[in-house]
Amino acid sequence: MADPAPPDQAVDNPTYMGDIRFFFEQMDIDHMKSRNIDLGTYDGVKKHAGAIYVQTAPPHPNMPPEKDRQWSAARSLTFKNWILAGYPVGTAVAQTGPAMAAAAAATRVRKNVTKLSQPEVDKLTAAFTGIMQKGTSDPQSYYALASIHGLPQSYCLHHVDPFNPWHRVYLKLFEDALRSVPGCADVTLPYWDITTPIPALLKTTPFDSYVVPVPLQNGYPNNYKTQRYAQSQIDTLLARYDVIGHLDAALTQSLWGAYGINGFQDESIAAHDGGHSAIGPTMGDQNVSSYDPIFWFYHCNLDRHWWSWQTNVGATTLAGFTSTLQGNTDWLSGPINVLAPFTATPDQTIAYGDVSYDQLMGGPMAVAFENKVGSLEATRAFRIRRTSKASVMVKDINRLNIPGSFSVVLQADGQPIATRAFFQPNTPRNCATCVKVGIVSVNFKVDLDKIVDKKLSVAIEVPGLADPVKTFPLSEAGNPTINVRLLLEDA
């Protein structure tokens, strides 16, 4: 990681995300890891802050051992100021430089599907047609690839830390298959910018629909054909689930966070789930969503979204990414964390090959990062902004009892004020990941004036229910509870 602050200038009010995390290079992290000292995360640096200060303080530091990398008096003072201030996490500072240079050097540059030239459209069409015509037993056929995410294989890593890494590997596997078609060796998978209507190209053959060539069983008709909603209905549902708002909010997060709690993950997965539910009955059904050709363009945009956040927050290297994590980092590497059925592990996807995008979302000059949470350690000073939102968390939903994707609706005086979609298989008890994370929470961040002095209630709606009202009894969803908190930040 590059140091954003001048090396010879002390910072009076440093924070971990704005300053301290850049003090440790990957070689430092790797070296101290063997001694059970974690220099890659906030928790690790805070835990060993006193020893770090002593070992690095001039004029006779013990660490780092290389003289040209030893800390200046200004850096040492900055670190001391951070300790005395109570170890504030703070917010990220938008990054430029190395990540931008890496993107410029990428050989696979994925473009907006609306910006393709006619020769690029012709080649993309040939590539999709080519893999759709391959036999179902061919591992590079459209069917075989889609069946990894959907039936019959149904691999699922949703609502967990490896969600983004898994889909990044999946997209590249699909892109490699497109490149296997003769004459298409340099094809890249374009993205659909979901802030715009479905492009005309994606309404034409072979991008408009797909007929599954083998029986899917599980109640699906033979020769199942993918379906989408009309654009007007898509627009209504995107607004209902606030998909664009979640995408924008994710780009402002300083921390990776966790689904249902905070950070990039909570906002980005909320956008992902809402987008799936908004596009159509196929995309809203995890069992078959990957058979709709729009799935690939949609997920390519979500990967662009993640790469945009990585670039802006300084997380395009493993060290930079790890610095945005709090708590458990064990999910990143090792044989038990392989992204099945692929061979990669999450840490290998942080800087993934030579893939980049023609345009990022929310450029550095447009990002004002935040780090707002429902609770802080008592040792840290905090503030409550007059404009702060409230966190209304619907806790401990037993998703395993709910038949398919669902929506959680927050109501005030009987009127919906916020809705979040949750994307899952029709039979979640048959999904290994779902069973591991069977109890989930949904976190709404709402303006105070929408809930103060109002009668609040919650409803769960399941589109697949036969009941016209589509409501699912809360008692059958584990009797979830409500937790309302003001959002805090470092003072």
C-alpha positions in Angstrom: 0.0 0.0 0.0 1.2 3.5 -0.8 1.4 6.0 2.0 -1.0 8.9 1.2 0.5 11.2 3.7 3.9 13.0 3.4 6.5 10.7 5.2 8.1 13.6 7.1 4.9 15.3 8.3 3.2 14.2 11.5 -0.6 13.9 11.6 -2.2 15.5 14.6 -5.5 13.5 14.4 -4.7 10.3 12.6 -7.2 7.5 12.0 -6.6 3.9 11.0 -8.4 4.1 7.7 -7.0 7.4 6.7 -3.4 7.0 7.9 -2.2 4.1 10.0 -3.1 1.2 7.7 -0.7 2.5 5.1 2.3 2.2 7.5 2.6 -1.6 7.0 3.7 -3.2 3.8 2.9 -6.8 2.7 6.4 -7.9 3.7 5.8 -6.6 7.2 2.5 -8.3 7.5 3.9 -11.6 6.2 6.9 -11.5 8.5 5.0 -10.8 11.7 2.2 -13.3 10.8 4.6 -16.1 11.6 4.9 -14.7 15.1 1.1 -14.5 15.6 1.1 -10.7 15.2 -1.4 -9.3 12.7 -0.3 -6.1 11.1 -2.9 -6.3 8.3 -6.1 -5.4 10.2 -7.3 -2.8 12.6 -7.9 -5.3 15.4 -4.3 -6.7 15.0 -2.6 -3.3 15.0 -4.7 -2.0 17.9 -3.9 -5.1 19.9 -0.2 -4.8 19.5 0.0 -1.0 19.2 2.2 -0.5 22.2 4.8 -3.0 21.1 4.7 -1.6 17.5 5.4 1.8 18.8 8.3 0.7 20.9 9.8 -1.5 18.2 9.6 1.1 15.4 10.4 4.3 17.3 13.5 6.2 16.2 16.4 6.8 16.7 17.2 3.1 17.2 14.2 1.0 16.0 14.2 -2.8 15.8 11.6 -2.9 13.0 11.6 -2.8 10.1 15.1 -4.2 9.8 15.9 -2.4 6.5 17.2 1.1 7.2 15.5 2.6 4.2 12.1 1.4 5.5 12.4 2.5 9.1 9.9 5.0 10.4 10.7 8.7 10.5 10.1 10.7 13.7 7.0 12.1 12.1 5.5 8.7 11.3 6.3 7.5 14.8 4.6 10.6 16.3 1.6 10.0 14.1 1.3 6.5 15.4 1.6 7.7 19.0 -1.1 10.3 18.4 -3.4 7.6 17.1 -2.8 5.5 20.3 -3.4 8.6 22.6 -6.6 9.4 20.6 -8.1 6.0 21.5 -7.3 4.2 18.2 -10.0 5.8 16.0 -11.0 3.8 12.9 -12.0 6.9 11.0 -12.8 6.9 7.3 -10.9 6.0 4.1 -9.3 8.5 1.8 -10.0 8.1 -1.9 -7.0 6.6 -3.6 -5.4 7.1 -7.0 -2.1 6.0 -8.5 -1.0 2.3 -8.5 -4.6 0.9 -9.0 -5.2 3.3 -11.9 -1.9 2.3 -13.5 -2.8 -1.4 -13.1 -6.2 -0.8 -14.7 -4.5 1.0 -17.6 -2.2 -1.9 -18.2 -5.0 -4.5 -18.2 -5.4 -6.5 -21.4 -9.0 -7.6 -20.7 -11.0 -4.3 -20.5 -14.7 -4.9 -20.1 -16.9 -2.3 -21.7 -20.4 -0.9 -21.3 -22.5 -3.0 -23.6 -24.0 0.1 -25.1 -20.5 1.3 -26.1 -19.6 -1.7 -28.3 -18.7 -1.1 -31.9 -20.6 -3.2 -34.5 -17.6 -5.5 -35.0 -17.6 -6.1 -31.2 -21.3 -6.7 -31.2 -20.9 -9.2 -34.0 -18.1 -11.0 -32.2 -20.0 -11.1 -28.9 -23.1 -12.5 -30.6 -21.0 -15.2 -32.3 -19.4 -16.1 -28.9 -22.7 -16.4 -27.1 -24.3 -18.3 -30.0 -21.2 -20.6 -30.1 -21.4 -21.7 -26.4 -25.2 -22.0 -26.6 -24.8 -24.5 -29.4 -22.2 -26.7 -27.6 -23.4 -30.0 -26.2 -24.6 -30.0 -22.6 -21.7 -32.3 -21.6 -19.2 -29.8 -22.8 -17.9 -27.9 -19.7 -17.7 -24.7 -21.8 -21.3 -24.9 -23.0 -23.8 -22.3 -21.9 -25.8 -24.9 -20.1 -22.9 -26.4 -18.2 -21.7 -23.0 -17.1 -25.2 -21.7 -16.0 -25.9 -25.0 -14.2 -23.0 -24.3 -11.8 -25.0 -21.4 -10.2 -28.4 -22.8 -10.9 -29.9 -26.2 -11.0 -28.8 -28.9 -11.0 -25.5 -28.0 -9.3 -26.8 -25.0 -7.4 -23.5 -23.7 -5.9 -24.3 -20.8 -3.7 -22.1 -18.4 -1.7 -24.5 -15.6 -1.1 -24.7 -13.4 2.0 -21.2 -14.5 3.1 -17.7 -13.0 2.8 -16.7 -15.0 -0.3 -19.8 -13.8 -2.3 -17.9 -11.2 -4.4 -14.7 -13.4 -4.9 -16.8 -16.4 -6.0 -18.7 -14.5 -8.6 -15.5 -12.9 -9.9 -14.0 -16.3 -10.6 -17.3 -17.4 -12.2 -17.4 -14.4 -14.6 -13.9 -15.1 -15.8 -14.7 -18.8 -16.3 -17.6 -17.7 -18.5 -15.5 -15.1 -20.3 -12.9 -17.8 -21.0 -15.7 -20.0 -22.5 -16.7 -17.2 -24.8 -13.1 -16.9 -25.9 -13.1 -20.6 -26.8 -15.4 -20.0 -29.8 -13.4 -19.8 -33.0 -12.7 -16.1 -34.0 -13.6 -14.8 -30.5 -10.3 -15.2 -28.7 -10.2 -11.6 -27.6 -13.9 -11.2 -26.5 -14.5 -9.6 -23.1 -17.8 -9.8 -21.3 -19.5 -6.4 -21.3 -21.5 -5.0 -18.4 -25.0 -3.6 -18.2 -25.1 -0.4 -16.2 -28.3 -1.0 -14.2 -28.8 2.7 -13.7 -29.9 2.7 -17.4 -32.7 0.7 -19.0 -32.0 -2.8 -20.4 -30.1 -2.0 -23.7 -31.7 -2.9 -27.0 -28.9 -5.4 -27.7 -29.9 -7.5 -24.7 -33.5 -7.8 -26.1 -32.2 -9.5 -29.3 -31.1 -13.1 -30.0 -29.1 -14.7 -28.4 -29.2 -12.3 -25.4 -33.0 -12.0 -24.9 -33.7 -15.5 -23.5 -32.5 -19.1 -23.2 -34.4 -22.4 -23.4 -32.8 -24.9 -21.0 -32.2 -28.0 -23.1 -32.5 -30.6 -20.4 -35.2 -31.2 -17.7 -34.6 -29.3 -14.5 -37.0 -31.3 -12.4 -38.0 -29.6 -9.1 -41.3 -28.4 -10.6 -39.8 -26.6 -13.6 -41.4 -27.5 -17.0 -39.3 -29.2 -19.6 -37.7 -26.8 -22.0 -37.9 -24.0 -19.4 -37.6 -20.6 -21.0 -36.2 -17.6 -19.2 -38.5 -14.6 -18.6 -38.1 -10.9 -17.7 -40.4 -8.1 -16.7 -41.3 -5.2 -18.9 -39.0 -2.2 -18.3 -41.7 -0.2 -16.6 -42.1 -3.0 -13.9 -38.3 -3.3 -13.6 -38.1 0.5 -12.9 -40.8 0.3 -10.3 -39.1 -2.7 -8.5 -35.6 -1.1 -8.7 -37.0 1.9 -6.9 -38.9 -0.3 -4.4 -35.7 -2.1 -3.4 -33.6 1.1 -3.7 -31.1 -0.8 -5.8 -29.3 2.4 -7.1 -29.3 3.9 -3.6 -27.6 0.7 -2.2 -25.0 0.8 -5.0 -24.2 4.4 -4.3 -24.1 3.8 -0.5 -21.7 0.9 -0.9 -19.2 3.0 -2.7 -19.0 5.4 0.3 -18.1 2.7 2.8 -14.7 2.6 4.4 -14.9 -1.0 5.6 -15.7 -4.3 3.9 -18.2 -5.0 6.7 -20.7 -7.9 6.8 -24.1 -8.6 5.3 -26.9 -7.4 7.5 -24.6 -5.3 9.6 -22.6 -2.6 7.9 -19.9 -1.7 5.3 -19.5 -2.4 1.6 -20.9 -5.9 1.8 -24.2 -5.0 3.4 -25.0 -2.4 0.8 -23.6 -4.2 -2.2 -25.4 -7.5 -1.4 -28.6 -5.5 -0.8 -28.3 -4.1 -4.3 -27.5 -7.5 -5.7 -30.5 -9.1 -4.2 -32.8 -6.3 -5.1 -31.6 -6.2 -8.7 -32.2 -9.9 -9.1 -35.8 -9.6 -7.8 -36.5 -6.6 -10.0 -35.4 -7.9 -13.4 -37.9 -10.8 -13.7 -39.2 -14.1 -12.4 -36.2 -15.9 -13.7 -33.6 -13.6 -12.3 -35.5 -13.5 -9.0 -35.3 -17.3 -8.7 -31.8 -18.5 -7.6 -32.5 -22.0 -9.1 -32.6 -20.6 -12.7 -31.3 -17.0 -12.6 -28.0 -17.9 -14.3 -29.8 -19.3 -17.4 -31.1 -15.8 -18.3 -28.3 -14.2 -20.5 -28.8 -10.9 -18.7 -27.4 -12.6 -15.6 -23.8 -12.3 -17.0 -24.1 -8.6 -18.0 -25.7 -7.8 -14.6 -23.0 -9.6 -12.6 -20.3 -8.1 -14.7 -21.6 -4.7 -13.6 -21.6 -5.8 -10.0 -18.0 -6.9 -10.3 -17.2 -3.5 -11.8 -18.9 -2.0 -8.7 -16.7 -4.1 -6.4 -13.5 -3.1 -8.4 -14.6 0.5 -8.2 -14.8 0.4 -4.5 -11.5 -1.5 -4.2 -9.8 1.2 -6.3 -11.2 4.1 -4.4 -10.7 2.7 -0.9 -7.1 1.4 -1.6 -8.0 -2.3 -1.6 -6.7 -3.5 -5.0 -3.9 -5.4 -3.3 -4.3 -8.1 -0.7 -2.7 -5.9 2.0 -4.9 -3.0 1.1 -8.0 -5.2 1.0 -7.2 -6.9 4.3 -6.8 -3.5 6.0 -10.6 -2.9 5.4 -11.6 -6.0 7.3 -12.5 -6.2 11.0 -12.7 -9.4 12.9 -12.3 -12.7 11.1 -9.9 -12.9 8.2 -9.5 -16.6 8.1 -12.0 -16.9 5.2 -9.4 -15.4 2.7 -7.0 -18.3 2.2 -6.3 -22.0 2.8 -7.6 -25.3 1.5 -10.9 -25.1 3.4 -11.7 -21.8 1.7 -11.5 -22.9 -1.9 -14.3 -21.3 -3.9 -15.9 -24.6 -5.0 -16.3 -25.9 -7.6 -13.4 -23.7 -8.7 -9.8 -24.0 -7.4 -9.2 -20.4 -6.5 -9.3 -19.0 -2.9 -10.7 -15.6 -2.1 -7.3 -14.0 -1.5 -6.4 -14.8 -5.1 -9.3 -12.8 -6.5 -8.4 -9.4 -4.9 -6.1 -8.5 -7.7 -7.5 -10.8 -10.4 -5.4 -11.3 -13.5 -5.5 -8.6 -16.1 -9.2 -7.7 -16.0 -10.4 -4.1 -15.7 -13.2 -1.9 -16.8 -13.5 1.0 -19.3 -15.1 3.2 -16.6 -15.3 2.9 -12.8 -18.3 3.9 -10.7 -18.0 6.9 -8.3 -14.5 8.2 -9.2 -12.1 9.3 -6.4 -13.1 12.9 -6.5 -16.8 12.0 -6.0 -16.4 9.7 -3.0 -17.0 10.9 0.6 -16.3 7.9 2.7 -18.1 7.1 5.9 -17.9 4.5 8.7 -21.1 4.5 10.7 -22.0 1.7 13.1 -24.7 0.9 15.7 -22.2 0.4 18.5 -18.6 1.3 19.4 -16.1 0.3 22.1 -16.5 2.5 25.1 -12.8 3.4 24.9 -13.5 5.3 21.7 -15.0 8.7 21.5 -18.0 9.0 19.2 -20.4 11.5 17.8 -24.0 11.4 16.6 -24.6 13.6 13.6 -27.8 15.6 13.5 -28.4 14.1 10.1 -27.6 10.6 11.1 -29.9 7.8 10.1 -31.2 5.1 12.3 -30.4 1.5 11.9 -33.6 -0.6 12.1 -32.4 -4.2 12.2 -34.8 -7.1 11.7 -32.9 -9.8 13.5 -32.8 -13.6 13.5 -35.0 -14.4 10.5 -35.1 -18.1 9.9 -34.6 -18.1 6.1 -34.7 -21.9 5.9 -38.4 -21.9 6.5 -39.1 -19.4 3.7 -39.8 -21.0 0.3 -37.6 -19.0 -2.1 -36.5 -15.3 -2.4 -38.4 -12.9 -0.2 -38.7 -9.3 0.7 -38.7 -7.7 4.2 -40.9 -4.6 4.3 -40.5 -1.9 7.0 -43.8 -0.1 7.6 -44.6 3.1 9.4 -48.3 3.7 10.3 -49.1 0.8 7.9 -47.3 2.3 4.9 -44.1 0.8 3.5 -41.1 3.1 4.0 -38.3 0.7 3.0 -38.1 -2.8 1.4 -35.1 -5.1 1.1 -35.0 -8.2 -1.1 -33.3 -11.4 0.0 -32.2 -13.8 -2.8 -32.2 -17.5 -2.1 -33.2 -20.9 -3.6 -36.7 -22.2 -3.4 -35.6 -24.9 -1.0 -32.9 -23.3 1.1 -32.6 -26.4 3.3 -31.0 -28.1 0.4 -28.3 -25.4 0.0 -25.2 -26.0 2.1 -24.4 -22.3 2.4 -28.0 -21.4 3.3 -27.9 -24.0 6.1 -24.6 -22.7 7.5 -26.1 -19.2 7.6 -29.7 -20.2 8.3 -30.5 -17.3 10.7 -30.0 -13.9 9.0 -30.7 -10.2 9.7 -31.8 -7.4 7.5 -30.6 -3.9 8.3 -32.6 -0.8 7.2 -30.9 2.6 7.4 -33.7 5.2 7.4 -34.1 8.9 8.1 -35.3 9.6 11.6 -38.3 11.6 10.5 -39.7 8.5 8.8 -39.9 6.5 12.0 -40.1 8.9 15.0 -43.6 9.0 16.5 -44.8 6.4 14.0 -46.2 3.0 14.5 -43.6 0.6 13.1 -44.2 -2.9 11.8 -42.5 -5.5 9.7 -43.8 -7.9 7.0 -42.2 -10.6 5.0 -43.4 -11.1 1.4 -42.7 -14.1 -0.8 -43.5 -13.7 -4.5 -43.8 -17.5 -5.0 -46.7 -17.9 -2.5 -50.1 -18.8 -3.9 -51.8 -16.5 -1.4 -52.6 -13.2 -3.3 -51.3 -11.2 -0.4 -47.9 -13.0 -0.5 -47.2 -12.4 3.2 -45.3 -15.0 5.1 -46.1 -15.5 8.8 -43.4 -14.0 11.1 -44.0 -16.8 13.5 -42.9 -19.3 10.8 -39.8 -17.2 10.1 -38.5 -17.7 13.6 -40.3 -14.8 15.2 -37.6 -12.2 14.3 -36.9 -9.3 16.7 -36.4 -5.6 16.0 -33.3 -3.6 17.1 -33.3 0.2 16.5 -30.1 2.2 17.0 -28.7 5.5 16.1 -25.6 5.3 13.9 -22.3 6.4 15.5 -19.0 7.4 14.1 -15.5 8.3 15.5 -15.5 11.7 17.1 
